[in-house]
Amino acid sequence: MAFLSLELSWRALIWIYAIAVTSCESILLTSEGNAPMADTNMGKIIGSTIEVKGKQVHQFFSIPYAKPPTGERRFKKPEPMESWSDPILATKEPPACIQYTQNPFPWYDNKPGKSEDCLFLNIWTPAGAENGSKKAVLYWIFGGGFFVGSIRQEFHLGETLSALGDIIVVTVSYRLGSLGFLYSGSTDAPGNVGLWDILAGLQWVNDHIEAFGGDKSLITIAGESAGSIAVGLLSVSPLAQTLFTRQIMQSGSPAYTLADNNTHSLVRSQIIAELMNCSNSTFTIVDNPTKVVECLKGVDAMALLQAESSLIPFSSRSFLPQYGDEILPLNPREEIIAGNFKKDNLLIGTAKDEGSFQITTSNPDLFGFFGEKDPPLNKSSGEHLLRKIFRFLPDPEQVVHHYLPESIPEDDYETVRFQVYSASGDFSLLCPSVYFAEKCAENSSDVYFYMWAHRPSNTPWASWMGTPHFSEAAFLFGLPVRDAEQYEEEEVELSMNYIEMWSNFIKEGKPAENWPSYSKEIPVFVYVGVETEAHGTGPHKDNCDFFRPYFGF
């Protein structure tokens, strides 16, 4: 296919350029010696050096950690890379894993240059770090609902975090949507290959990070939203628990019933196969997995994802992680309840208004995608929305009565709107984070909880939406420091403080000396924002107690 040939030529260009450049001795660090080179067991990798706030950082882009998942490897588990004899010139940003959405999510990578050949790592390391330096390592998993996102987006570039935090930052790219999670009930498409990608990248870091000056005994895995859920899934996976030391989770936990079972995954795969004319009611993926998957391997990747996007967003038809294989043998939520997960230090947090983006993006005709319509939402309309949001529960009226009790007047528009989006965010993001934190503390882990309370000055979301989901990502990766003219002065300082908080945890296991531990018995958390840090309890204790029976916590 033309698309496949373009992908292969992109990778070939990187290798040909690397071979051509390194054939000249003056580039092999023998003239000025200012190009950093990591000498791994796989081969040499040449990067570049940049300066951040007076500190030099070495960066290495597009390091392949697995073979291209194209052609016959589509839908398959990642295969390890073979070693290389000529150095790789790791100075060009990687392509985003191919993705598609009709909606303007800020975390969607809308730049050209997407590819199926996308299994790469980016690595940043403080200048001066070398083999034996033993720098602590952050392994970052981006979010985006497992269907969008990339490591080349500006708010996922790690040079500022590496420089100011004095840590090594690694970001991993993984397959998305049906390309990452299609399941056939056979080895043709075993499902969860996006998670297998993340695991393969983590294994690569364990095997080779010492060549970059890293300490493989001090690897912290971290992520936001879907990336945070992936962190929790690795925590319960028997295959991952020896590969990291600590974990950080932003806005998401597998205590939420996101990981699905194989039966539901097969239903989704059958739907997409029918849309691509690879299956029908008498020729199903269940009965003919090899032939159906072979047909799907011949479909143009973008056509496949465009068909997938035509399915109802955020519905049970989305392609998501599942349990029932080697990486996730059992239901992750039940494993968490039983205490079967990695026992280590945990830093976990949520945004103050997690659910506000959920009600606007799923009801754009009413609210506007970014909340720009700002309609007066009366109590009757709010009750209707809650019934719609929680229609999958046995008795949605219980949620309606809890969040919109008789004491709230019909025309108290602001309170109604706040309660509706709080219910959505509490159920899917905030309370599952609380439950996971409680279980970790119960099983002898040191747990630290925070709530991100700062609304970015340049956010696209309407003011009534408060501090929405994903508000803190740019601050963690130092975007206000790199691009200060786009932020307020106080936001630059907040970003630097946030980086210090994370780096302290990554290096020492605690975000600050006076940070209180979190537990179910003493649920104290810290607000993080431009104001002086303050403590709270909960968060949203009454609401999370209300939802406990639904989750089994």
HELIX and SHEET records of a PDB file:
HELIX    1   1 ALA A    2  THR A   22  1                                  21    
HELIX    2   2 GLU A   25  ILE A   27  5                                   3    
HELIX    3   3 GLY A   71  ARG A   73  5                                   3    
HELIX    4   4 GLU A  154  HIS A  156  5                                   3    
HELIX    5   5 GLU A  159  GLY A  165  1                                   7    
HELIX    6   6 GLY A  177  PHE A  181  1                                   5    
HELIX    7   7 VAL A  193  HIS A  208  1                                  16    
HELIX    8   8 ILE A  209  PHE A  212  5                                   4    
HELIX    9   9 ALA A  226  VAL A  236  1                                  11    
HELIX   10  10 ASN A  262  LEU A  275  1                                  14    
HELIX   11  11 PRO A  289  LYS A  297  1                                   9    
HELIX   12  12 ALA A  301  SER A  309  1                                   9    
HELIX   13  13 PRO A  332  ILE A  337  1                                   6    
HELIX   14  14 SER A  356  THR A  361  1                                   6    
HELIX   15  15 PRO A  364  PHE A  367  1                                   4    
HELIX   16  16 LYS A  379  ILE A  389  1                                  11    
HELIX   17  17 PRO A  396  TYR A  403  1                                   8    
HELIX   18  18 TYR A  413  GLY A  425  1                                  13    
HELIX   19  19 ASP A  426  LEU A  430  3                                   5    
HELIX   20  20 CYS A  431  GLU A  442  1                                  12    
HELIX   21  21 SER A  463  MET A  465  5                                   3    
HELIX   22  22 ALA A  473  LEU A  476  1                                   4    
HELIX   23  23 LEU A  479  ARG A  482  1                                   4    
HELIX   24  24 ALA A  484  GLN A  486  5                                   3    
HELIX   25  25 GLU A  489  GLU A  508  1                                  20    
HELIX   26  26 LYS A  541  PHE A  551  1                                  11    
SHEET    1   A 3 MET A  37  ASP A  39  0                                        
SHEET    2   A 3 LYS A  44  ILE A  46 -1                                        
SHEET    3   A 3 ILE A  88  LEU A  89  1                                        
SHEET    1   B11 SER A  48  VAL A  52  0                                        
SHEET    2   B11 LYS A  55  PRO A  64 -1                                        
SHEET    3   B11 PHE A 120  PRO A 126 -1                                        
SHEET    4   B11 ILE A 168  VAL A 172 -1                                        
SHEET    5   B11 LYS A 135  ILE A 141  1                                        
SHEET    6   B11 GLY A 214  GLU A 224  1                                        
SHEET    7   B11 ARG A 246  GLN A 250  1                                        
SHEET    8   B11 LEU A 346  ALA A 351  1                                        
SHEET    9   B11 VAL A 447  TRP A 452  1                                        
SHEET   10   B11 VAL A 524  VAL A 528  1                                        
SHEET   11   B11 ALA A 534  THR A 537 -1                                        
SHEET    1   C 2 ALA A  96  CYS A  97  0                                        
SHEET    2   C 2 LYS A 114  SER A 115  1                                        
END                                                                             
